[in-house]
Amino acid sequence: MLVLLLVGSLLVIAVIAFFAARAKRDARPGGAGRAEIYEDLDGQIRALLAQAGGALNQDEIRDYLDIPVTEVAKALHSLEKSGEIARNWDAGAYTYSVRLT
């Protein structure tokens, strides 16, 4: 009986920890959730770059927004084509450095 109680307690703690971690992961500055980030990804990247002084690397952008690198790359390509950012390959960091233009 004691074993069942312990196992049940551990299961409850694990479920609570899972949902707490998921809520923290989905939280975004200013209350923006995952859907809002995808809705205006270009704007989120521009704002992030501006807050960082105008430059970050692609990996930092991906880590901050917590979205797949392919989504970041597509958005950066679009911003680069429109002349809003410039990207340069940083071989030492094995990623692109990104700056507002």
Order of alpha helices (4+ residues) and beta strands (2+ residues): alpha-alpha-alpha-beta-alpha-alpha-beta-beta
